[in-house]
Amino acid sequence: GSRQVRLVDGPGRCAGRVEIYYQGQWGTVCDDAWDTADANVVCRQLSCGWAVEAAGSARFGEGSGHIWLDGVNCSGDETALWNCSAEAWGQHDCGHKEDAGVVCSEFMALRLENSDGCSGRLQVFYNGTWGSVCSNSMTPHTAKLVCKELGCGDGGTQEISIFYGRVNGTAWLDHVQCGESNSSFWQCPSDPWELQSYDDVRDEANITCNGRKPERTPVAACPNSTSCTDREKIRAVGGKDGCSGRVEVWHRGSWGTVCDDSWDMQDAEVACRQLGCGPAVSALAEAAFGEGTGPIWLEQVECRGTEPSLQACWARTGDGGACRHKEDAAVNCLAASSVTASPPQRGNISSH
């Protein structure tokens, strides 16, 4: 009765950080041993279908307050998360950077595929995969609702392709017929949701909206503001394009370096992703791009390679004095820097 579960800070009702209400307070769940069987129980409990992904390492941000459960081990058939075996309530050896999350099959999102995010092929995310939307008998009001949903203005048009082009596509939806009475794309009548293949490019719904997404604030504005994004808390110094160089992270109001103790490709992979520079080519040690100055913020970084940022990895903070700047870590990443952030990883694309 008094216990509840919810998903927060995710892009929709059925994806987010898992929080449990217990003894009058909301708290989180640690990602130790967190897997699909555990996530399934949460998804079913919230009528969100089944688990598409069991997310760890505070994928949906760090919670606060209690960490109620650790070492959760569900068979998958339980009716509630607290019926699974786990450590005693409140017993854990975790920090909030290990907060567990889920993406459930009923989580739905929308996107237009061009780089501006406000034009192109219409796709929906459902049951863990992106699929197109077929253009058959789509109403004009549908385009308008898509644009509003994506923050791309208050109207849009469906672009009709007149030439046949062979494609190998899959679509979730057909005959989407939004009317004046529908206030959201997700309420619109359509054929039942099912993944179907199509082979003519003319079957794909393409929409162009009349507005643009607001420009991203330039990276330079960050360090002075209180709410920095992960992308703004890292830089590569000394390389030619911002995608190679000495790794520096922003912490407590200043830039500092990372020590090369245990610095490896998994760490570099995370740094390159956080920089918006694609995959890592190499992880470099011994001040390969010169010695930095100021604090050495991180001494021993141990990323798994899947984390969204270096800050999310397990690390020993650099106040132990074990490192010198001649051990500053660096990276070479594959891509040239795109000032816009890299596209979100699968499953956390916002539908707002």
C-alpha positions in Angstrom: 0.0 0.0 0.0 2.4 2.7 1.1 5.2 1.7 -1.3 5.2 3.0 -4.9 7.4 3.0 -7.9 7.9 5.7 -10.5 10.2 6.7 -13.4 11.6 10.2 -13.4 13.7 12.5 -15.6 13.2 10.4 -18.6 11.9 11.4 -22.0 8.5 9.9 -21.4 6.2 8.1 -19.0 7.7 4.7 -19.6 11.5 5.5 -19.5 13.6 7.1 -16.7 15.3 6.7 -13.4 13.7 4.2 -11.1 12.5 5.6 -7.8 10.7 3.9 -4.9 8.6 5.5 -2.3 9.3 3.9 1.1 8.8 5.2 4.7 7.5 8.5 3.4 10.4 9.3 1.1 11.4 8.8 -2.5 14.8 7.1 -3.1 16.7 5.3 -5.9 17.9 1.8 -6.8 21.6 1.0 -7.3 22.6 -0.5 -10.6 24.7 -3.4 -9.1 23.4 -6.6 -10.8 20.6 -4.5 -12.4 19.4 -6.4 -15.5 16.5 -7.0 -17.8 14.6 -9.3 -15.4 14.6 -6.6 -12.8 13.7 -3.9 -15.3 10.8 -6.1 -16.6 9.2 -6.1 -13.1 9.3 -2.3 -13.0 7.8 -2.0 -16.6 5.0 -4.4 -15.8 4.3 -2.7 -12.5 3.8 0.6 -14.3 1.8 -0.9 -17.2 4.6 0.0 -19.6 4.9 -3.4 -21.3 8.3 -5.1 -20.9 11.9 -3.9 -20.6 13.7 -2.9 -23.7 16.8 -1.8 -21.7 18.0 -1.9 -18.2 20.0 1.3 -17.9 22.8 1.8 -15.3 25.3 4.5 -14.4 22.6 7.2 -13.8 21.7 7.3 -17.5 18.7 9.4 -16.5 20.6 11.6 -14.1 21.6 11.2 -10.5 18.8 11.1 -7.9 19.1 12.4 -4.4 18.2 11.2 -0.9 18.1 7.5 0.0 19.3 4.6 -2.2 16.6 2.2 -1.1 17.6 -1.0 -2.9 20.9 -2.6 -4.0 21.8 -6.0 -5.5 18.2 -6.5 -6.8 17.8 -10.0 -8.2 14.3 -10.6 -9.7 13.3 -13.7 -11.4 11.1 -11.5 -13.6 7.8 -12.9 -12.5 7.4 -10.7 -9.3 4.4 -8.3 -9.1 6.5 -5.5 -7.6 10.2 -4.7 -7.4 10.3 -4.9 -3.6 9.2 -8.6 -3.8 12.5 -9.4 -5.5 15.5 -10.5 -3.4 17.8 -7.6 -2.6 19.9 -6.2 0.2 18.0 -4.9 3.2 16.2 -1.6 2.7 18.7 1.2 2.6 21.7 -1.1 2.8 24.1 -0.4 -0.1 27.6 0.5 -1.1 26.6 2.8 -4.0 26.6 6.4 -4.9 23.9 8.2 -7.0 26.1 7.9 -10.1 25.0 4.3 -10.1 21.3 5.0 -10.1 19.4 2.4 -12.1 16.9 3.3 -14.9 14.7 1.5 -17.5 13.4 2.0 -21.0 10.1 0.0 -21.4 8.6 -1.2 -24.6 5.7 1.2 -24.3 8.0 4.2 -24.3 7.3 6.2 -27.5 9.2 9.0 -29.1 9.0 10.9 -32.4 11.7 12.4 -34.6 12.2 14.0 -38.0 15.4 12.6 -39.5 17.2 15.6 -41.0 20.0 17.2 -39.0 17.9 20.2 -38.1 15.4 17.9 -36.4 12.5 19.8 -37.9 12.2 18.2 -41.4 12.7 14.9 -43.0 11.3 11.4 -42.7 9.0 10.9 -39.8 9.9 8.1 -37.4 8.5 6.8 -34.2 10.3 4.9 -31.5 8.3 2.0 -30.0 9.1 -1.4 -28.5 12.8 -0.5 -28.6 13.2 0.3 -32.3 12.7 3.2 -34.7 10.3 2.7 -37.5 8.9 5.0 -40.2 5.3 6.2 -40.6 3.6 5.5 -43.8 2.1 8.4 -45.7 -1.2 6.7 -46.8 -4.2 9.0 -46.2 -2.3 11.0 -43.6 -4.3 14.2 -42.7 -2.8 17.7 -42.9 -3.4 18.1 -39.2 -1.0 15.2 -38.5 2.0 17.3 -39.7 0.9 20.2 -37.6 0.8 18.1 -34.4 4.2 16.4 -35.2 5.8 19.9 -35.5 4.2 21.1 -32.3 5.3 17.9 -30.4 8.9 18.4 -31.6 9.1 22.1 -30.7 9.4 23.0 -34.4 6.8 25.6 -34.8 3.0 25.4 -34.9 2.5 24.1 -38.4 4.1 21.9 -41.1 3.4 20.3 -44.4 3.7 16.8 -45.7 6.2 16.6 -48.6 4.9 14.3 -51.3 7.5 12.4 -53.3 6.4 11.7 -56.9 9.3 9.5 -58.0 9.5 5.8 -57.2 12.6 4.9 -55.3 13.4 1.4 -53.9 14.1 1.3 -50.2 14.2 -1.4 -47.6 12.1 0.2 -44.9 10.1 -0.8 -41.9 7.2 1.2 -40.5 5.2 1.2 -37.3 2.2 3.1 -38.4 -0.1 3.7 -41.3 -3.3 5.7 -42.0 -2.5 8.3 -39.3 -5.5 10.6 -39.3 -5.1 13.4 -36.7 -8.1 15.7 -36.5 -8.9 19.1 -34.9 -10.0 17.3 -31.8 -6.6 15.6 -31.2 -4.2 17.6 -29.1 -1.3 15.2 -29.3 0.1 13.0 -32.1 -0.2 10.0 -29.7 -4.0 10.3 -29.5 -4.5 10.2 -33.3 -6.5 7.4 -34.9 -4.4 5.0 -37.1 -4.1 1.4 -38.1 -3.0 -0.9 -35.2 0.7 -0.6 -34.4 2.7 -3.3 -36.1 6.1 -3.4 -37.7 5.6 -3.8 -41.4 8.1 -3.6 -44.3 7.7 -1.4 -47.4 9.9 -0.9 -50.5 8.8 2.3 -52.1 10.2 5.6 -50.9 6.8 7.2 -51.7 5.3 5.3 -48.8 7.4 7.2 -46.3 5.8 10.3 -44.6 8.1 13.3 -44.9 7.3 16.5 -43.1 8.7 20.0 -43.1 7.9 22.2 -40.2 7.5 26.0 -40.3 9.7 26.6 -37.3 13.1 25.7 -36.0 14.4 24.3 -32.8 16.0 27.0 -30.7 19.8 27.3 -31.3 21.9 25.5 -28.8 23.8 27.9 -26.5 27.4 28.0 -27.4 29.7 25.9 -25.4 31.7 28.8 -24.0 28.8 30.0 -21.9 28.9 27.0 -19.7 31.6 27.2 -17.1 30.1 30.4 -15.8 26.6 29.1 -15.5 25.5 26.7 -12.8 23.8 24.1 -15.0 26.4 22.7 -17.4 25.6 19.9 -19.8 28.0 16.8 -19.9 29.2 18.1 -23.3 30.2 21.4 -21.8 32.2 19.8 -18.9 34.9 18.4 -21.1 37.4 19.7 -23.7 40.3 18.4 -25.7 43.3 20.8 -25.6 46.3 20.9 -27.9 45.0 19.0 -30.9 43.9 20.7 -34.1 40.2 20.2 -34.2 38.8 19.8 -30.7 38.6 16.1 -31.1 42.1 15.2 -30.1 44.3 16.5 -27.3 44.8 16.6 -23.6 41.6 15.7 -21.7 40.4 18.5 -19.4 37.3 18.4 -17.3 35.4 21.3 -15.6 34.9 20.8 -11.9 34.3 23.2 -9.0 34.7 26.3 -11.1 37.9 25.5 -13.0 39.4 23.3 -15.7 41.7 20.5 -14.7 43.4 17.4 -16.1 43.0 13.6 -15.9 45.9 11.4 -14.7 46.9 8.5 -17.0 46.9 5.8 -14.3 44.7 3.0 -15.7 43.7 5.3 -18.6 42.6 3.0 -21.5 40.4 2.7 -24.5 37.2 2.3 -22.5 37.9 5.6 -20.8 38.8 7.3 -24.2 35.6 5.9 -25.7 33.5 7.7 -23.1 35.6 10.9 -23.4 35.2 11.0 -27.2 31.5 10.3 -27.0 31.1 13.1 -24.4 33.1 15.4 -26.8 30.7 14.7 -29.6 33.6 13.3 -31.6 32.5 9.7 -32.4 34.5 6.6 -31.4 38.0 6.7 -29.9 41.0 5.9 -32.0 43.6 5.9 -29.2 44.0 6.6 -25.5 47.3 8.5 -24.9 49.4 8.8 -21.8 52.4 10.8 -20.4 51.3 14.2 -21.5 51.2 13.3 -25.2 49.7 16.7 -26.0 51.8 18.6 -23.4 51.4 19.1 -19.7 48.4 20.9 -18.4 48.2 23.3 -15.5 46.0 23.7 -12.5 44.3 20.8 -10.6 44.4 17.2 -11.6 40.8 16.4 -11.1 40.7 12.7 -11.7 43.5 10.2 -10.8 42.3 6.8 -11.7 39.4 6.5 -14.1 37.7 3.2 -14.6 34.9 3.5 -17.2 33.1 0.5 -18.6 32.8 2.3 -21.9 29.0 2.8 -21.9 28.8 5.7 -19.6 27.4 9.1 -20.9 30.4 11.1 -19.5 33.7 10.7 -17.7 32.0 12.2 -14.6 29.7 9.2 -14.6 32.6 6.7 -14.5 34.1 5.3 -11.3 37.2 7.4 -10.6 39.6 8.2 -7.8 39.5 12.0 -7.3 42.8 13.7 -7.8 43.3 15.2 -4.4 45.5 12.3 -3.3 48.5 14.0 -4.9 49.7 10.7 -6.6 49.9 12.3 -10.1 51.9 15.0 -11.8 51.1 16.9 -15.0 53.6 14.8 -16.9 51.0 12.0 -16.5 48.2 14.0 -18.1 45.9 11.7 -20.2 44.8 12.5 -23.8 42.7 11.1 -26.6 42.5 10.8 -30.3 38.9 10.6 -31.5 37.7 9.6 -35.0 35.5 12.5 -36.0 36.0 16.2 -36.3 34.2 18.1 -33.6 30.6 19.0 -34.3 29.6 21.9 -32.1 26.2 20.4 -31.7 26.0 17.5 -29.3 26.3 14.0 -30.6 22.8 12.5 -31.2 21.4 10.9 -28.0 22.0 7.2 -27.6 19.2 4.9 -28.5 16.2 5.2 -26.3 16.6 8.6 -24.7 15.4 10.8 -27.5 12.9 13.2 -26.0 9.3 13.2 -27.3 8.7 16.7 -26.0 
